[in-house]
Amino acid sequence: MRSPVARSSLVALSLGHFFTAALVVTRTDLVMSATSVLANAVAQVLPVRSVRHPLGAPEVTISQYWHPRHHDDPAHRWLRGLVAAVDFAA
């Protein structure tokens, strides 16, 4: 038997940017799923609260891709290194 939460789960809206979704949440009875880092940041500037997802979430792999002509570009190497150093699990 499925849980009551799973039975009532429904995607009501799909938006192109997380902050737009956060604004929608402040003006409706909808909820959104987000990483804890994003949810906590949004909760600091908007009248929303961050709670743990009742169904959990799968692990997400973050990858970087770029055009081969930029492989040796110093600015691109710097940016890729900066992104790779970010602790997304925080």
Residue pairs with C-beta under 8 A, 6 or more apart in sequence:
3 55
5 54
5 55
6 55
9 55
12 30
13 21
13 24
13 30
15 21
15 24
18 32
18 34
18 38
18 42
19 42
21 32
21 34
22 32
22 34
22 42
22 46
22 48
23 46
24 30
24 32
25 31
25 32
25 46
25 48
26 46
26 47
26 48
33 53
33 57
34 42
35 60
35 88
36 50
37 88
37 90
39 50
40 50
42 48
42 50
43 49
43 50
62 88
64 80
64 83
64 84
66 76
66 80
70 76
